[in-house]
C-alpha cells in the first residue's frame, strides 16, 4: 500500500491551495485519513483528520481556513487550504489507517509535499 501526495508549492499569503493524497495497492477499507505537517525545526503536528464516517477534526490553528474531505471511491483525501499564512509553511504529510485486502491493519504515510507561503 502506498500514499502519493501532491499539490504543494510556493504561494503568496492569502491565496488558496489544495493538496491531495491517494492511496493505492491492495486496500480493503480505509478507516481514517489525516494530514500532518512539519515546519522547519518543529515537531510534526496533526492538521486535520477525516474518518470513514466523514467526521472531521482540525487543529485550532487551521480551523475556519482549511477543509479536509475524502473521495472514498478513489481512496483520496484532500486538504483545501484557504487564506494561507507564512506560518503554514511546512512539509505536509498524509497518513492513512486502513485494512489491506488481507485484513491486515496498516498505518502508512505519504512522502510529503512542501508548501511555502511567502509574505
Secondary structure, 3 states (H helix, E strand, C coil): CEEEEECCEEEECCCCEEEEEEEECCEEEEEEEEEEEECCCCCCEEEEEEECCCCEEECCCCCCCEEEEEEHHHCEEEEEECCCCHHHCEEEEEEEEEEECCCCEEEEECCCEEEEEEC
